[in-house]
């Protein structure tokens, strides 16, 4: 029973690895301009995001600042609401 479980786990791991390798190889065949359009690029053999990991965090902070400014100013005259 334990051998069957181990064998199944090994086969699943190999299947997952093969799927990931196939996906990675397919992306390598795409034109760099197409990858740029979807926000990716090749860097030292690794597929990385053009915007980086912190881009989402910066976008959220910018949105929070804009929202805070919108609530602190009058929509009609633009003066501070304090």
C-alpha positions, 0 to 999 in steps of 0.5 A, spaced: 500 500 500 505 504 501 509 503 495 503 505 491 502 511 494 509 513 493 509 511 486 503 515 485 506 521 488 513 520 484 509 520 477 504 526 479 511 530 481 514 528 474 508 529 470 507 536 473 515 537 472 514 535 465 508 540 464 512 546 467 518 544 462 513 544 456 510 551 458 517 554 459 519 551 452 513 554 449 514 561 452 521 561 449 519 560 442 515 566 442 517 573 439 520 578 445 515 583 442 509 578 444 512 577 451 513 584 452 506 585 450 504 581 456 509 584 461 514 578 461 521 578 458 527 573 459 533 575 463 539 570 464 535 564 462 529 566 467 522 569 465 521 575 469 515 580 469 517 587 466 514 591 472 517 587 478 514 584 484 513 591 487 509 594 482 502 592 485 504 594 491 506 601 489 499 601 485 495 600 491 499 605 495 498 610 489 491 609 489 490 609 497 493 616 496 489 618 491 483 616 494 485 619 501 486 626 497 479 625 494 476 625 501 480 630 504 478 636 498 472 639 496 469 636 490 467 643 488 472 648 490 478 644 491 479 646 498 482 642 504 476 639 508 479 639 515 
